[in-house]
Amino acid sequence: MARARVWSKQFALFAGLTVLVACADKGTENVNLEAYSAQDIYKRAEYDLAQGDVADAARLFGEVERLYPYSDWARRSLIMQAFSYHQDQDYENSRIAAQRYIDFYPAEEDAAYAQYLLALSYYDQIDEVGRDQGLTFQALQALRVVIERYPDSEYARSAILHFDLAFDHLAAKEMEIGRYYLKRKHYAAAIARFRVVVEDFQTTSHTPEALHRLVESYLSLGFPRQAQTAAAILGHNFRSSSWYADSYALLRGQGLEPGLFKDNWMGDFYRQTVKGEWL
């Protein structure tokens, strides 16, 4: 008798899934989902996701939560809905679903993944330098949460990598604007941008060029000491780079050598970051 009941349940599940999958060609918008169990709908959503119909999968995962809000399937569906929206590049709805998961299930194992998805929903929109940098800052904040709140999760290492890339992206934007000003001989404005890179983004790959551009800008303005100090810092940290070779050639062209002069912000920067003298 017990075996018969198990078989009966398995048959009912199979029958329900068969009906739902049979609706694949015509969609499930007009199907009365209330007639099906949470598991039936969840499995159909998984089927749609596997078939590449991510939008319908996200909708069905949402229906599980709507119809069976207190079930374990609702919890599982919510994180899958966030994933499905992200796959569909519907980043706003992916963020909303991920945040709801974090709010409702902060102690669950998938909370780390929800936070990671939330961060990616910002990060995946900043691949172009010209985009709004507000997204980059939001991505950095969300990635930092993954790193700090879930340091032992499988997503922490990837979050660190994405954090470094997003940080580099901000520096790239400053460099782009700085080059724009330098090309048009707006040297003071260019210096302000390159200074941001040197002071705030010194761990990025853009620092050597920023120091070289400072040498260019200061020489153009007639401030040789600042230029010499920038070249000295460049030589101390990146002596083998082509940027130092270019800066050295510029200085030599005016009869100058790299040297440290402490009567400017570059001197203070050298003293603090290179010598470690903060007081």
N, C-alpha and C positions, 0 to 999 in steps of 0.2 A: 504493500500500500504506500509506504514512504517513497519507494522508488517511483511509483506511478505519479505521486504528487510532484516530485522533482522533474520528471519527464514532462508533466503537464505545464509546469512553469517555464521550462526551456522551450517548449513548443509555442507557448503564448508569446514569449519574447521574440522567437524567430518569426512568428506570424506578424507581430507588430512591426518588426524591422523590415520584413518583406513588403508590407503595405507602404511604409514610409519610403523605402528605396524605390519602389515602383513609381513614386511620384517624382522621381528625379528629372524626367524629361519635361514635366509641366510645372515644376516648382512646388513649394509647400506653402505658399502664401495663403491659399484658400483651403488648406487642410485643417480640420478641426483637431488641433494638437492636444486639446484637453482630454481627448479620448485615449491618449497614449501616456505611458509612464515616463518618469524623468529619465530613466535609463534608455528607453526607446528613442526619445528625442535627442539625448546626448549622443547616442551611437549614430543617429542620422547626421547630426552636426559633424561628427568625426568623419563620416563618409563624404560629406560635402567638402570638408577641408582637404581630405586626401585627393579628391577629384579636382581640386583647384578652385572650387566655388567658395572662396573665402568670405565673401559678403553674406551669402546665405548661411554659411556656417556660423558667422558671428551672430546673425539674427536668431538662429535656432538655439545657440548657447544662451542667448538672452532670454529666450522663451522658457528654458529650463528653470532659470532663476525666478522668472515671473510666476510660473505655474507652481513651482515647488521650492519656495524661497527658504525653507528651513531644512532642506535635505542636504545630504553630503554631495549629491549631484549638482546642486546649486553652487556650492563652493568651488567644485571642480570646473563647472561651466564658466564661472566668472573669470578665472585666470585664462581659460581657453578663449573666451570672448576677447580679452585684451590681446592675446596672441593673434587671433584671427584678424582683428582690426589692424594690427601692426602689419601683418602680411599683406593686407589690402591697401597699405599706405594711408589708412585713415587714422592719422596720428592723434588727432584730437580725441576721438572716441576711444582709441587705445589707452590714452592717458587717463581718461575718465574711468574706464573699467579697471585699470591697474590701481588707480588711487582708491577706488571703492573696495578692491580686494584688500589693500593695505589697511584701510579703515575698519573693515569688518573682520578680517582674519589676521591680525598683526603677529600672532604667535605661530601661525602655520608655516610649514617648511617653504611653501611657495611664495611667501611674502617677500623673500629675497629676490625671486624671479620677477615678481610684480614690480618691485622697485627698479629692477634692472630694465624691464620693458618700458617703464615710465621714463627712465633716463634716455633710452634709445629713441623714444618717440620725439625727443628734442634733438638728440645727436644726429639722427638720420636726415634732418632737415638743414644741416649746416655744412653740407659738402661743398658749397660754393662760397668763395671768399666774400662775394658781394652781398650775401644774405644779411638780414637783420642780426646784429650781434647779440640781441636780447636772447635769442634761442640758444646761443653758445653759452651764455652765462647760466641759463636755466639748466642746460645739459650738465654743466660743471657742478652745479648745486646738487642735482639729482644723482649724478655719478658719485659725488662725495658721500652721499648718504649710503649708497651701496657699499662703498669701501669702509666706511666707519661703522655702520650698523651691522653689516654682515661680512666681517673680514675673513671668516672661515668658509664662506659659501663658495660654490664653484663659479660664481659670477664676479667675485672680487677682482681676480686677476685681469679679466677682460675689462672690467670697469676702470681699473688703473690705466690700462692701455688707451681706452677711449678718452679718459680724462687728460692724459698727456697730449693726445692728438687734438682735443678740443682747445686745450691751453695753447698749443702751437698755432692753432687756427686764429686765436685772438691776436697773437703776435704778428701773424701774417697779415691780418687786416691793418694793424698799425703800420706795418712796413709798406703796404700798398698805398696808404694815404700819405705817408712820409715821402715816398718816391714821387708821388704826384706833385707835392709841394716843392720838392727839390728840383724837379724838372722844370718847374715854372719859376724858379729862383725865389720862392717864398721861404727863405732859409730859416727864419725864426719858427714858422709853423712846422717846417720839416723837422727841426731839432726837437720840438716838443713831442713829436710822434716817436722819433728814434730814442729819445730819452725814456719814454714809457717802456719800450722794449728792453732797454738796457737795465732799467731799475726794477720793473715788474715782471718781466718775462725772460730773465737772464739764463734760465735753464733750457730755453728752447733753441732750436737750430738757427734762429734768426739773429741771435746776438752778435756773431762776428760781422755780419753785413751792417747791422745797426751801428756798431762802433765805427766801421769804415765810413758810413754815410755821415756820421758826426764829424769825422775828420774832414770830409769834403765840405760840409756845411760851414763849419767853423773857419776853415781856410777861406772860403768864399766871403764870409762876413768880416774877415780880417782879425780873427781872434786866434793867433797861433798857439798860445799856451793851452787853450782848451783842446785844440786839434792835436797837439803833441801829447797831451795827457790821454786822450782817447786812443791814440795810436799805441801808447805805452801799455794801456790796459789790454788792448787787442793783442799786442805782442806777448804779453805775459800769459794770456789764456789761450791764444790761438796762433802761435808763432808760425806754425807750418801751413796755415790757411792762405789761400790766394788773396783774401781780403786784407791780410796784414801786408802782403807783398805790394798790393795796390796802394795802401795807405803810406807805406814806407817810401814808395816812389813819389807820391804826391808831396810828402814832406821834403824829401831830398831835392825835388824840383824847385823848392823855395829856400834851399839852403838850411833846412831844419832837420832835427833828429827827434825821434820819440823821446819824451821826457815827462817826468811827473812834476806838476805844479799844483800846489795845494790851495791856491786862492780861487777855486771855482768848484762847482758841484761835482765835476769829474774827479777832482782831487779827493773830495769827501767820499765819493763812491769807491775809489781805489783803496782808500784807507780802511773803509768799512768791510768791503767784500773780499779784497785781496789780502789785506794785512790783518783783518779781523779786529780792528781797533774801533769799537763803537763808542767809546767814551772820550 
